[in-house]
Amino acid sequence: MRHIAHRLIRGLVAATALLAFAAAQAQTYPAKPVSLVVGFAPGGSGDILARLVAQKLAVALDQPVIVDNRPGAGATIATSLVAAAPADGYTLLFVTSGFPGSTALYPKLRYDTVKSFAPVAKVGASPVVVVVPAASPFRSLGDVIDAARKAPGKLNYAAGGGGATTTSLAAEFLKSDAKIDMQMVPYKGSGPALTALLGGEVDLGFDIPSSALPQIESGKLRALAVTTKKRSPVLPAVPTVAELAVPDFEVTGWFGILAPAGTPASVVARLNKDVNAVLAQPEVRERLARLGVEPGGGSPADFGRLIDSETKRYGDAIRRLGLKPE
């Protein structure tokens, strides 16, 4: 009996020490710079938004927030790095809505999109825009679809980040629903993909307004359609895919921040509070609006439910379409 009592006391002491450590960590967090890992090359939509949030979040945390670009393999290199990082709030992951489909597209990954991460906050949402170079003969989405039907597999499109991105999945969903065939040409991010598109290496591209808008406004790119149910406020003259070709077609891109699973709830709560405060700043909302991004926010649980539902939706679609990594 005495032995059991001693074991219980030791267990209580250990649990108390663990709780005290977590509480102390929460009180001192952050005590050093925070890394925000981005799975895409600089210059693309995810990178642009990550840097905007990082700059403002650094002020709220009173510590530098360093954007760490780790492009490649459909952002799975960056995601794997953060999944294996210490769960202390100092290594975070900036994700896009292609993230939930990664485990279906790459079944041998060592992380799970739901179990391996602690949701922090949704940053925002945006349409995908279909674009072609200004010199392209395609004046409308209908022109693209007609050309693809006449010469199956001849047209190609730029995919920033490879196959596990919202932009490439939007293209694949369009191919399936419109019954056309186009070839994916993968790049390490939307920045390199746009460069290739402007250079005439590919026929068309699927991108987020935050990175494509400057080229559209300068006349270097022509926007043919957006993938959301409603037209984008920053591209009001550009019709939706549903208006033009595929009724009920909808793909919405979103962005958010994750921490490794096991990160103390108090640290996640602090990060969530500060991200929400950043997104409420008038200058940030104005900047997001100019980029065609609707501000996000909400609780970690809200973001977690979105990831859960999108993991099932994208996973089912990837398996149904038989998509493979490029």
N, C-alpha and C positions, 0 to 999 in steps of 0.2 A: 504493500500500500504506500509506504514511504517512497519507494522507487517511482511509482506512478505519480505521486504528488510532485516529486522533484522534476519529472519530465514535463508535467503540466506547467510548473513554474518557469522552467527553461523556455518552454514554448511561448508563454505569455511575455517573458522578457524579450525574446527574439522578435515577436510581433510588435511589441511596444517600440523597440529600437527601430524596426523597419518603418513604422508609422512616423516616428520622430524624424527619421532621415528624410522621408518623403515630404514632411511638413517643412523641414529646414530647407530642402531643395526648392520647394515652391516659393518660400519667402525670399530666397536669394536669386531665383531665376529672373532674368538671365544674368549670369556673372561673366560671360565672355561672348564673343561674336557668334552669330547664328548663321548657318549655311543653308541656303535655299537652292536645292538641286533642281535643274531644269533638263529634261531629256531631249532638248532640241538645240540646234545651232543658234548663235546670236542672230538677231535681226528678224526672227519670225514672230508670229502672234503670241505664242506662249512666252517667249523671251521678253517681248515688249511689256506684257502685262506683269510678268514676274518682277521685272525691274521697277515698274511703277509701284507695285505693292511693297517691294523690299525697301525702297527709298523711304516710304512713309512709315513702314513698320519699324524701321530702325530708330526713328524718332520716338515712337511710342514705347519701344523696349529700352531705349537709351543704350543700345548696343548696335554695332554694325550688323547688317544683314547682307551677307555676301552671296550674290548669284553665282552658282557653279554650274556651267553648261557641260553636260555629259551626253552628247548626242550619240545616236546609233542604235540599231536593232529595234526600231519602233519604240524608242524611249525605254526599253526594258533594261538597258545598262544602268541608267540613272535610277530606275525603280528598284532594281536589285540592290544597288548600293545603299539606298535609304532603308530598305527592308532589313538589311543586315547591320545597320548602324545602331549605336547605343540609343536606348529609348529614354533620352534625357532632355529632348526638346531643342537640341543644338544642331540637329541635322533634319531638315524638313524637305518635303518633295512638292514641287509645283506640278500639278497634273492637268491634263486636258480630258475631254470626254471620250477620247480614244482609250484611256487607261482601263476602263472596265472590260474591254474586249481583249486585252493582252493575253490573259491566261488561256482563252479559247484559241487564239491565233498561235500562241507559243506554248503548247501544252507541257513542255519540259521545264518551265520556269520553277524556281525554288521559292516563289512567293505566291500568296493568294491575295487577290485584290480586296477581299473583305477582311480576312483574318490577320493579314500581315501588317495592317496599318490602322492608325487611329485618326479618323476624320477630324480636321480642324475647322475648316470653313469653306464654303463655296464663294469664289471670288466674283464670278459673273457668268453671263450666257450670251451667245452670239450666233447668228446664222452662218452657214457656209455659203460663199459666193462662187459661182462658176464664172471663170474669166478666160479671155483669149487675148493674144497680142493685138494691138491696134491695126496691124496690117493683115490680120486673119480674114479669110473670106467668110467666116461664120459671123453672121449678123444677129443670130438668135439661137436659143437652145434648140429650136426646131431644126435649124440648119445642121447642127452637130448630130442630132439624132438621125436625120435623113442620111447624112454622110456615113455614119457608123453602120446603118442598115445596108447601104449600098456596097460598102467595103468592110465587112466584119473583121475586126482585129487590126485594121490599118491605122486608125487614130490612136494616139497615146496621150496620157495625161500625167502631170507632175504630182507626186505624192510626197509632201513634206513630212518626214519622219517614218516613212514606210507604210506598212499595212495596218498598224494598230493606232490609227489616228482618226479623228472624226471626219477630216477632209477626205481621206482615202475611203473610209467606210461610206461616206455620202456618195462618192463616185460609184462604189460597188453596188450600193442600193439602187442608184439610178440605172446602172447597167442591167440589173436584174428586173426592175419594175418596167423599164422602157424596152426591155428585150433587145439590147444592143451589146456589142462587144468592143471594148477599148483596152489597150494595154497600159498597165501601171509602170511608171518610171520612178523608182524611189529615190528620195534625197534625204539628207540628214536633218532637214528642218524646212520651214516655209520660206526662210530667207534664200537658201540655195535653190529651192524649187522655183521661186519667183525669178531668180536670176536666169535659170535655164529657160523659163517660159519667155522672158523678155529677149533672150538670145536666140529664140527660134528652135531650141532643141526639142521641144514638145509642142503638141497642138493646142492643148488647153490645160487649165489648172483649176483646182478646187482649194479655196483658201478662206481664211477668216478676214473680215473687213479690217481688223486692226493692223494687219500687215499689208493687205492688198490695196487699201483705200488710197494711199498716196500715189500709187501707180495708176489707179483708176482716175483720180482727180486730175492728174497731169496729162491724161490722154494716152498713156503708154499701154494701158490695158483697157479692155472693154468688158463690162460686167453683163452677163447674159441672164442670170437668174440667181435667186437666193433660195435656200432650202427650208426655211421656216414656213409656218402656216401663213404668217402675215408678212408683208413687205417690211424691209428694214428702214427705220427712220433716217439712217444716213445714206440710204440708196432708195429713196421713195419711187423713183422712176423705173426701178428694176423689178420685173415681175417675179413671182414665186414659181418654183418647179410645178407646184400643184395647179397654178393657173395655166401653164403652158403645155404640160405633157403628161403628168402623172397625178390624177386626183388623190388627195389625202397624203401626198408625199410630205414628209417632215423629218428633218434631221437638225437638231439644235446642238451647237457646240457649247461646252461650258468649261470653266477653269476652277481649280480649287487647290487647297493646301492640305497635305497629309503629314502625319508624324509616324514614326515606327510604332507598331503595336507594343503596348506596355508602357508607353509614355504616361507619367503621372497625370491623373485627371485634372489636378490643379494647374499643371503646366499647360495642358490642352485648353483649359478654361481661360487662362491668361491670354494665350495666343488668339483664341476665338474672340475674346473681348476686344483685343487690340485690332484684329483684322476687321471686325465689324465697325470699329471706330474709324479706321482708315477709309472704309468704303462709304462712310457717312459724310466724309469731308466734301464740301461743295466743289473744291478744285479737282478732287479725284473723280467725283461723279461727272463733272463737266468733261474731263479728259476721257473717261470711259465712254461717254455719249459720243464724243467725236470719233472714237475708235469703233463705234457700232456695238458696244458691249453694254448689256443691261447689268447694273450692279447686283451682286449676289448678297451674301450675308446669311444670317440665321444661325442656328445652333449646330454643334457637331453632330447631334442626332439627325437633324434635317439633312445634312450632307451625307451622312451614312446611309440613310434610306434611299437617297438618289443613287449612290454607288451600288447598293444592293439591287435596285430595280434595273439599272443600266447594265450591270454585269450579266443579268439573266437575258435582257433584251439583246444586247450585242453578242453575247455568247451563242444564243439560239440562232441569230442571223448569220454569224460567221460559220457555224456548223452547217446550217441549211444551204448556204451559198457555196460551201466547200472552199472557203478562202484559205490561202496558205501564205506564209511570209515570202516576200519577194527577195 
